[in-house]
Amino acid sequence: MANKQRGEATLKGPEGKEFTLCLTLGAVAQIEEELGVESLTEIDGVFEKARMRDVITILVALLQGGGHTDITRESMMAWPMDMGAMMEGIRSAFTNAGFGEPDGDAPVDGDDTSGKA
């Protein structure tokens, strides 16, 4: 089960196996580097384009941040996944980490004490 206090979220993968997603500092650095964004504040632009390879990049970084270091882009591409479930898992990881949703929605529970917009 995901620990929301650590910014974790859960994603059901192939065969119903649960995977932990976590927006760690390493995951943030990986996402910024691989997507060519200056910071996560630009991530909403990535989601507006909704390129599948960008979604996979983000998902692999979150899975590796959650401890699933054996998962690669290549192995992830073979997963039979529901797109809605993938996006919900990503949104939950960002929200639980205190970034609000990647599309710029309000912070979790309307609590804006983090100072982030």
C-alpha positions as CSV (number, residue, x, y, z in Angstrom):
1,M,0.0,0.0,0.0
2,A,1.3,3.5,-0.9
3,N,2.5,5.9,1.8
4,K,0.9,9.2,0.8
5,Q,3.1,11.0,3.4
6,R,6.1,10.0,1.3
7,G,4.4,11.1,-1.9
8,E,3.7,7.6,-3.1
9,A,0.9,6.3,-5.2
10,T,-0.2,2.9,-6.4
11,L,-0.6,1.6,-9.9
12,K,-2.1,-1.7,-11.0
13,G,0.2,-3.2,-13.6
14,P,0.1,-6.4,-15.6
15,E,-1.8,-9.3,-14.1
16,G,-3.2,-7.0,-11.4
17,K,0.2,-6.6,-9.6
18,E,0.4,-3.4,-7.6
19,F,3.4,-1.1,-8.2
20,T,4.5,1.8,-6.1
21,L,5.1,5.2,-7.8
22,C,7.1,7.9,-6.0
23,L,8.1,11.3,-7.1
24,T,11.6,11.2,-5.5
25,L,14.4,13.8,-6.2
26,G,15.9,11.2,-8.6
27,A,12.6,10.8,-10.4
28,V,12.3,14.6,-10.7
29,A,15.8,14.9,-12.2
30,Q,15.1,12.1,-14.6
31,I,11.8,13.6,-15.8
32,E,13.4,17.1,-16.2
33,E,16.4,15.7,-18.1
34,E,14.6,13.2,-20.4
35,L,11.7,15.6,-21.2
36,G,14.0,18.7,-21.6
37,V,12.0,20.8,-19.1
38,E,13.7,23.3,-16.8
39,S,11.5,22.3,-13.8
40,L,8.4,20.4,-13.0
41,T,6.4,23.7,-13.2
42,E,6.6,23.1,-17.0
43,I,5.1,19.6,-16.8
44,D,1.6,20.8,-17.5
45,G,2.8,21.7,-21.0
46,V,4.0,18.1,-21.5
47,F,0.5,16.8,-20.5
48,E,-1.2,19.2,-22.9
49,K,0.7,17.5,-25.7
50,A,0.0,14.0,-24.3
51,R,2.7,12.2,-26.3
52,M,2.8,8.6,-25.2
53,R,6.6,8.4,-25.0
54,D,6.5,11.4,-22.6
55,V,3.9,9.6,-20.4
56,I,6.1,6.4,-20.4
57,T,9.1,8.5,-19.5
58,I,7.3,10.0,-16.5
59,L,5.8,6.6,-15.5
60,V,9.2,4.8,-15.6
61,A,10.8,7.6,-13.5
62,L,8.0,7.3,-10.9
63,L,8.2,3.5,-10.9
64,Q,11.9,3.6,-10.4
65,G,11.4,6.2,-7.6
66,G,9.1,3.7,-6.0
67,G,11.8,1.1,-5.9
68,H,11.1,-0.8,-9.2
69,T,14.6,-0.2,-10.6
70,D,14.3,-3.2,-12.9
71,I,11.6,-1.5,-15.0
72,T,12.8,0.2,-18.1
73,R,11.2,2.1,-20.9
74,E,11.5,-1.0,-23.1
75,S,9.8,-3.3,-20.6
76,M,7.1,-0.6,-19.8
77,M,6.2,-0.4,-23.5
78,A,5.1,-4.1,-23.4
79,W,2.7,-3.6,-20.5
80,P,-0.9,-4.0,-21.4
81,M,-2.2,-0.9,-19.5
82,D,-5.3,1.2,-19.5
83,M,-4.4,4.8,-20.4
84,G,-6.8,6.2,-17.8
85,A,-5.2,4.1,-15.0
86,M,-1.7,5.2,-16.1
87,M,-2.7,8.9,-16.0
88,E,-4.5,8.5,-12.7
89,G,-1.4,6.9,-11.1
90,I,0.8,9.8,-12.4
91,R,-1.6,12.4,-11.1
92,S,-1.8,10.7,-7.7
93,A,2.0,10.6,-7.4
94,F,2.3,14.3,-8.2
95,T,-0.6,15.2,-5.9
96,N,0.7,13.1,-3.1
97,A,4.2,14.7,-3.4
98,G,2.6,18.1,-3.0
99,F,2.9,19.3,-6.6
100,G,-0.8,19.4,-7.2
101,E,-1.9,17.7,-10.3
102,P,0.4,18.0,-13.4
103,D,-2.4,19.8,-15.2
104,G,-2.3,22.6,-12.7
105,D,-5.4,21.8,-10.7
106,A,-5.7,22.8,-7.0
107,P,-3.5,21.1,-4.4
108,V,-4.7,18.1,-2.5
109,D,-7.7,18.7,-0.3
110,G,-7.6,22.4,-1.2
111,D,-4.6,22.8,1.3
112,D,-2.3,25.5,-0.1
113,T,0.0,25.7,2.9
114,S,3.0,24.5,0.8
115,G,3.5,27.9,-0.9
116,K,3.3,26.3,-4.3
117,A,0.9,27.6,-6.9
